[in-house]
Amino acid sequence: MNQDKVVNSLPLITIATVTYNAGATLQRTLDSVAAQDYDKIEHLIVDGLSTDKTLSIVQRYVEQNNNRHQIRLTSEPDDGLYDAMNKALALASGDYIVFLNAGDKLHSQDTISKVAACARWRKGRNSNPAIIYGETDLVDDKGNFLRHRRLTTPEKLSWNHFLQGMRVCHQSFYVRADFAKSENYNLDYRYSADYDWCIRIMKKAAKRRVPIKNTHEILTDYLNEGMTTQNHRKSLIERLKLMAMHYGWGRTIAAHGWFVVRAVIKR
């Protein structure tokens, strides 16, 4: 094929928002998607049968914005967050997929435009980036800036970087649809299935030698939510087991000896 005749096209970006009784925080998430200056957006809202005002907020959002963005709502029982996220993967029709939780925001009105520009998308090309990623800011429950995320992104991301923790926030991790749909979230993990999923996606990209692209942009304002002490401990232990599974106990202990000891002592 004559390379000069291959024209860059614009990818459809699927933004998946999983909700359950999210009426207190959902509006700013929807507003940030509606404000995007990029038109090729599919917004999937996967709801777990909310009983608060979530569904009325979504209905108003659909009425006001469906003529510009594709907005699809499903509301049915699920088996928790990661089950709902698997449903979103199955429903998504975009070229790239990202998860944006209720309370989180796209950082600016041109965030999706920047992601699409970084993709340099050419339909049907295996060289289209497997992953596009960027930085994350933390915000409070009113959406006000708190600080930059402690774990900054590597210049050139690989799956080995996640031995140091989740170096890229899940909400700033855009995945090419064929990669995303080939790996479901493992429901055996209650707290860290997203960490495991991202590693598996990056391993697959490395094996297939498909590029991972850094936008060098802040992509997400992430709602800083605290966990209970009990759940935090369980999360640490689960993350430790996942690190050992992906990197081996030797590398895990070498990188996080203090982390291993603390997790074991607090069991």
N, C-alpha and C positions, 0 to 999 in steps of 0.2 A: 504493500500500500504506500502511496506517495505521502510522505510525512507532512508535506505542505497542505494536504487536503484534510488532515485531521484537525478538527476545530474543537477547542476547549468548550465544554458545555458546563452548565451549572448543576451540581448535585442536589438531589432532594435530601434534606436533613430531617430525620425523625427525632423529635424531642419527646421522650417518654416521661410522664409524671405519674407516679403511683400515689394514690391517696386513700386515706381512711380517716374520716372525721377531721379533716384538715382545714375546716372553715376559718380558723383563726389566722392561718399563714398563707393560704393558697393564693389569695388575690394578687399579691405582689409578684408571685411566680408567673401567673397568667399575664399580668401587665407587662412583664419584661419580655415575654414571647411576643405579645401583640405589638410591642414597640419596635421590633426588629425591622431594619430597612431591607431585609432579604426576604423575597417572596416565596421561595420554594421550601416551605416548611410544612411538615406534617406533625401535628401535635397530638400525641396519643395520651389520653387520660384513662388510667386503669384504676378503677375505684373498687373498694372492697365492701360495697353496700353501706356507705356512710349514712349515719342517722342524724347528723347535724346539718348545717347549711351548705355543705360542700357541693352537693349536686345542683342546688339553685344557683350557686356562684358559677359553676361550670356552664349551666344552661344560658345564663346571661352572657358569659364569655363567648359561647358558640354563636349566639344571635348577633353579637356585635362584630365578630371577627371571621366567621366562617367563609365570607365572600373573598377573603384574602389568603388566609392560611387554611390548609386542610386540618380540620379538628375532628377527632374521633373519640367518643366516650364509650367505655364499657363499664358496667357496674354489676358485680356479681361476687359471691363469696370466694375467698381464696384461702390458701394455707400460709399466709404471712407475706412479708415484704418480698422475699426472693421468688416465691411462687408467682406473685403478681408481676414481677420483673420478667420472668420467663414468658408469661402471657404477652407482655409488651413486645418481647423479641419475636414471638410468633406472628403478631399482628402487624409489625412494622413493615412498611413498603418503601422506606427511604433508602438512599445510597449509603448514608452514614446514620448511626444511632448514638444518642447520648441520653443519659438519665438525669433529669432535673427534678429534685424532690420539692414537695410543697414547702415553702419558706425560702428556698434557694432562688437566686436570680441570675439571669445572664448579665454579665458585668456592664455591658454598654449596648447601645442601640445597634451597633455594627458588629457585635460579637460573631454572629453566624456568618456575616459577610467575610469576616477575617478568616474564619475556619474554612469556608468554601474557597477563598483565594489561596490559602495554604495548600489545599488539596490539588490544585491545578488539574481538575478532574477531566479525564477523557473517557467517555463511556466505553466500557468493555475492556479497558486496559488493566492488566494485572499489576502494572507498575503504579496504579493509583495507591496512595498511602493506605496501609492497613489501619493505622492509628494516627490521629491528629490530637495533640495535647497542648496544655498551657497551664498557667499559674492560677491560684485561687486565693481570694480574700475571705476572711471570716467576718460575719455580721451578727448582730444580736437579734432578738426576736422581733424587733421593730425594723430590721433591715439596715441598721446603722453600722458603719464600718468599725470593726474592732482592731484587727491587725492582719498582716499578711500571714499566710499559712506557714507554720514552722518548717515543715518539710518542703523545700523548694524543688523544682523540677530539674532533672539532669539536662545538660545541653543536648545530649543524644541518648534518648531513653532506650534501655533494653530490659529484659525480664530480670537480669541479675541485680538491677538497682533496687528491686523490691525486697531484697534481703535486708535492706536498711529500713524497711517500713514501706508504707504506701506513698511512694515519692510523688505520685500524681493523684490528685483527688479524683474520685470516680466521676464526679460531675464535670470534670474538665478533660475527660477521656472519651474522644469521639472515635467510634469503631466502624470500619467499613462493614456493610450489612452482611456480606457473605461470611466474614470472620465472626461477627457477633452472633449470627444465627446458628453457627456450627458448634457453639459452646453454650449450653445452658448453665445457669447458676445452680450449684450443687446444694440441694435442700438439706443435706446432712449438716451443713454449717449454718448456725443461727445468727452469728454476728459478723463473719468475715468472708461470706461467699463472694462478695464483690472483689476482695483482695485476691482470692483464688482465681476468679474469672479473668481478671486483668492479666495475671501471670500466664494463664493458659493461652490467652489471645496473643500476648507478646511472644511466647514460645513458638506459636504457630506462624507468626509473621517472620520470625528469625529463620525457621525451618524452610519457609517458602521464599525467603530473601525478598520480602516485600517491605518497602520503606516505612519508617515511623517518623512523622514530621512534627517539629516543635514550632508552634505559632509565635513564640516569644511574646505572648500577650496574656494579660489577666482575662480569663474566660468566665469565671464564676464567682458570685458572691454567695458563699456557703453559710447556711444557718448553723451557728455554733451551739450544738445541743449537748448538754452534759449527760453522762450515763450514771446510773446508780453505782455505788461502790461494788455491789455484788455482781452486777452485769459487767462492769469494767474488768473485774478479775476473770470472769468466765471468758470474756473477749480476749484477754491477754493469753490465756491458756490455749484457746482455739487458734489464735494467730500463731503461737509458738509451734503448735502441731503442724500447721500449714507450711510454715517456713521449713520445718524439718522434712516434710514430704517433698517440697520442691527443691530444696538446696542441700539436704542431708543434715544430720545432727552435728557433724563436725563443723561445717561452715556456719550453721546457726549458732552454736555455742561460741565459736570464735568471734562472731560478729556481735553477739548479744549475751555474753556471759552473765552480766548483771541482770538482764531481762529474764533469763532462764531461772536464775536463783530466786529472784523476786516472785516469779509466777509459781514456782514450786512451793516456796515457803508459805505463800498466802492461800494455798489450796485448802 
